[in-house]
Amino acid sequence: MHRRLSAKALGDWFSEEGKDFPWRRTRDPYAILVSEMMLQQTRVAHVLGKGYYTRFLETFPDVHALAAADDSGLLKAWEGLGYYRRARMLREAAAAVVRLHGGIIPKNEDELLALPGIGPYTAAALLSFAFGKPSALVDGNVHRVLSRLMDDAAPIDSTATRKRHTAWARLLCDPENPRRHNYAMMELGQTLCRPGAPRCEACPVAKFCAAREPHELPVKKKRAETTEITEHAIWTRDAEGRVLLHHESGSRRKGLWKLPLRPAPGCAASRVIFTDIYTITRYKVNLIIHDGTGHLDEEGDRWVSPDQLASLPMAAPFRRAVIRLMADF
Ligand code: SF4
């Protein structure tokens, strides 16, 4: 592959066709860090569609504000994005930047990697997008592009392939404009070199591409099967109209609120008033909500007035249920 020529063709294409996302308009490392954390497990359209990114930056405009955020405010600002652990890691990273670097996000890879929640990918994104340094930035889209460009049929979810792709990405990165180059590689994967059938006829690097059967690449190992589980929750309001909620203390969703869960046998005689299905990691969850008449409150349960409901951080499936149930019961 003619590295320089392919980098130039790709960069020229991106300058013409690249999408204008808010995080591509800034070089503020804090704003870029927030976007990278949000986009780790959430699609661009979702992050943009409901204004999560802009609202989060308005609520916490810099590392100092985020480092000082309390749990409730942090989770509320993250509500709707899921995977709340990311919000906490982001706050931990901000606190470490304040404590160790006087509130300035470091420009050095080792110092970035020493921050909580910042792995090689996020460090590479900051180096490239905020500080304009050449770095090997390989997300799922870039893995697909590299598998095809190099006609690499090894599974992209193996460590050896990931290392090889990182080395290729470093080699291919345009030293004169690493920021544009990395955005362009991602954009190519999102638009033309998309999953399934790529649009090779419109691709700026088609003449450098080695793929013989691009629609068959990349190859992945067999995925772990989805496990189906059922959660039984109760809906109870008292004479003042307050709703019984549960404040989570477990590690995964600590600090979030939800409807109180109860064991299935105890719910068998209670009327079902709402059902939903949602997925989280490899679980498909059947959420069944029962009329809570006759159920007692337990440790961690709290009575919450309707006025307070909107301001409490709540995972999306429970928020949906509460909105419906408030209207119906
Ligand atoms: S030519 Fe086709 S397969 Fe190769 S990088 Fe471009 S879009 Fe992907």
Residues whose N, C-alpha, C, O or C-beta is under 5 A from the ligand:
A	BS01	SF4	V145 R148 L149 L192 C193 P198 R199 C200 C203 V205 A206 C209 A211 P214
